[in-house]
Amino acid sequence: MRPLDPDFQVRLRFAGSSGPEKALELVRIELAYRREREASIDRTLDEVLVSSDATAEERQWSKEWFLMQNERGHYMVSNLIAWLESTERRLQTLIGKTS
């Protein structure tokens, strides 16, 4: 669920030691997972929990802060997806040249 998932980073580090086919397989698995997760995320404000005795200003701040955090995660994942797509294309090209 985390954009900088340490488990994926470790698997990525070692995937190349088995050759570009295994690296491509790992990239495709991660790409499918990230696309699915990103498509399923609900970005509404329904999740914002604000104290019932909060002022209108406090409620507005809570909503804005929620949106800022949500956008940060979205941009990080979008960047990762773009990198995965680019890496997938490069690996496909590399594999095509060695076949």
PyMOL commands that set and color helices and strands:
alter all, ss='L'
color gray80, all
select helices_A, chain A and resi 6-18+20-40+45-47+56-98
alter helices_A, ss='H'
color red, helices_A
deselect
rebuild
show_as cartoon
